[in-house]
Amino acid sequence: MKNFEIVARVVEVLPEELDATQRMLVEKAKEATYRSYAPYSHFSVGAAILLDNGETVVGSNQENAAYPSGLCAERSAAYYAHGRYPDALFKAIAIAARDTDGEFCDAPISPCGACRQALLEYEVLAGQPVQVLLAGKDKVYVLESVKSLLPFAFTNFS
């Protein structure tokens, strides 16, 4: 038996340490949480994706009584971005959430497995890493690539 360790590089920064583009993306993700439809979980998530054409697309989680018919914020934004701008490539994504009390989560949250796989496909399409910004109340985790979130990703897309 051989053991090995998988390590993802994550940098924790204060919001004011982000560059202007990163700050804008985080703010748009936070704003998107207010467009969430979460009457069941009361957990509102927002995502903002920066495209290489300069556009920023946002999405929020949308729940449905016929669970699991809803959609996560990350996939909501990704699918809209690619549908609206099919030739644009993803550069970065920011994700933020508000908890059941309506307050922004202290700790940054991470995408679910389905969203990780969906985002990874757009990273592969881009042919370059897509930066991930996971925004908490007073800190942001910065990951250099979606692949960091899904080390054993299924990437055989042929």
C-alpha positions as CSV (number, residue, x, y, z in Angstrom):
1,M,0.0,0.0,0.0
2,K,1.2,3.5,-0.9
3,N,0.0,6.6,1.0
4,F,0.2,10.0,-0.5
5,E,-1.1,13.4,0.4
6,I,-3.0,15.9,-1.7
7,V,-2.5,19.5,-0.8
8,A,-4.4,22.5,-2.1
9,R,-2.8,25.9,-1.7
10,V,-5.2,28.3,-0.1
11,V,-4.3,31.9,0.8
12,E,-6.4,33.6,3.4
13,V,-6.6,37.4,3.0
14,L,-8.6,40.3,4.4
15,P,-11.0,41.8,1.9
16,E,-9.0,45.0,1.8
17,E,-6.0,42.9,0.6
18,L,-7.7,41.9,-2.6
19,D,-7.1,43.9,-5.8
20,A,-9.8,46.0,-7.3
21,T,-11.1,43.3,-9.6
22,Q,-11.2,40.7,-6.9
23,R,-13.0,43.1,-4.5
24,M,-15.6,43.9,-7.2
25,L,-16.2,40.2,-7.8
26,V,-16.6,39.4,-4.1
27,E,-19.0,42.4,-3.7
28,K,-21.1,41.1,-6.7
29,A,-21.2,37.6,-5.2
30,K,-22.4,39.1,-1.9
31,E,-25.0,41.2,-3.7
32,A,-26.2,38.2,-5.5
33,T,-27.1,36.5,-2.2
34,Y,-30.0,38.9,-2.0
35,R,-31.5,37.4,-5.2
36,S,-31.5,33.9,-3.8
37,Y,-34.7,32.0,-3.5
38,A,-34.1,29.9,-0.4
39,P,-37.5,29.5,1.4
40,Y,-36.6,26.0,2.6
41,S,-32.9,26.2,3.8
42,H,-32.8,30.0,4.4
43,F,-29.2,29.7,3.3
44,S,-28.5,32.3,0.5
45,V,-25.6,31.8,-1.8
46,G,-24.3,34.2,-4.5
47,A,-21.7,33.7,-7.2
48,A,-20.0,36.1,-9.6
49,I,-18.0,35.0,-12.6
50,L,-15.5,37.2,-14.4
51,L,-15.2,36.4,-18.1
52,D,-12.3,37.2,-20.4
53,N,-14.5,39.6,-22.4
54,G,-14.7,41.8,-19.3
55,E,-18.3,40.9,-18.4
56,T,-19.3,39.7,-15.0
57,V,-22.2,37.3,-14.6
58,V,-23.9,36.6,-11.3
59,G,-26.1,33.8,-10.0
60,S,-27.8,32.8,-6.8
61,N,-29.2,29.6,-5.4
62,Q,-32.8,28.8,-6.4
63,E,-34.7,26.2,-4.3
64,N,-37.8,24.3,-5.2
65,A,-40.3,22.2,-3.2
66,A,-39.6,19.4,-5.6
67,Y,-36.1,18.9,-4.2
68,P,-33.6,18.5,-5.8
69,S,-35.0,20.5,-8.6
70,G,-33.3,23.7,-7.4
71,L,-29.9,25.0,-8.6
72,C,-26.8,26.2,-6.8
73,A,-25.5,29.7,-7.2
74,E,-22.3,28.6,-8.9
75,R,-24.0,26.5,-11.6
76,S,-26.7,29.2,-12.0
77,A,-24.0,31.7,-12.8
78,A,-21.8,29.4,-14.9
79,Y,-24.6,28.1,-17.1
80,Y,-26.0,31.6,-17.7
81,A,-22.5,32.9,-18.4
82,H,-21.8,30.3,-21.0
83,G,-25.3,30.6,-22.5
84,R,-25.1,34.3,-22.8
85,Y,-21.4,34.6,-23.8
86,P,-20.5,31.2,-25.4
87,D,-17.1,32.3,-26.7
88,A,-16.0,34.0,-23.5
89,L,-13.7,32.1,-21.1
90,F,-14.0,32.1,-17.3
91,K,-11.2,33.9,-15.5
92,A,-12.4,33.9,-11.9
93,I,-15.3,33.1,-9.6
94,A,-16.3,34.6,-6.3
95,I,-18.7,32.8,-3.9
96,A,-20.4,34.2,-0.8
97,A,-23.2,33.1,1.5
98,R,-25.6,34.4,4.2
99,D,-26.7,32.0,6.9
100,T,-30.2,31.3,8.3
101,D,-30.0,34.5,10.3
102,G,-29.4,36.5,7.1
103,E,-25.8,37.4,8.1
104,F,-22.8,36.7,5.9
105,C,-21.1,33.5,7.0
106,D,-18.1,34.0,9.2
107,A,-16.1,31.3,7.4
108,P,-16.0,31.1,3.6
109,I,-18.1,28.3,2.1
110,S,-17.0,26.0,-0.7
111,P,-19.0,24.7,-3.7
112,C,-20.7,21.4,-3.6
113,G,-19.3,18.5,-5.6
114,A,-21.6,19.0,-8.5
115,C,-20.6,22.6,-8.8
116,R,-17.0,21.8,-8.5
117,Q,-17.3,19.4,-11.5
118,A,-19.3,21.8,-13.5
119,L,-16.8,24.7,-12.8
120,L,-13.9,22.4,-13.6
121,E,-15.3,21.8,-17.1
122,Y,-15.3,25.5,-17.7
123,E,-11.7,25.7,-16.4
124,V,-10.7,23.0,-18.9
125,L,-12.6,24.9,-21.6
126,A,-10.6,28.1,-20.7
127,G,-7.4,26.2,-21.0
128,Q,-6.0,28.0,-17.9
129,P,-6.7,28.1,-14.2
130,V,-9.8,29.9,-13.0
131,Q,-9.2,31.7,-9.8
132,V,-11.6,30.9,-6.9
133,L,-12.5,33.5,-4.2
134,L,-14.4,32.1,-1.3
135,A,-15.7,35.0,0.7
136,G,-16.6,35.0,4.4
137,K,-17.7,37.9,6.5
138,D,-14.2,39.2,7.2
139,K,-11.8,37.0,5.2
140,V,-11.5,35.5,1.8
141,Y,-9.9,32.3,0.8
142,V,-8.1,32.6,-2.6
143,L,-7.4,29.4,-4.6
144,E,-5.5,29.6,-7.9
145,S,-7.6,27.0,-9.7
146,V,-10.9,25.2,-9.6
147,K,-8.8,22.0,-9.8
148,S,-7.7,22.8,-6.2
149,L,-11.3,22.1,-5.1
150,L,-11.5,18.8,-6.9
151,P,-8.1,17.0,-7.0
152,F,-9.5,13.7,-8.3
153,A,-11.6,15.3,-10.9
154,F,-13.2,13.5,-13.8
155,T,-11.6,15.2,-16.8
156,N,-12.0,12.7,-19.6
157,F,-14.4,14.8,-21.6
158,S,-14.0,13.1,-25.0
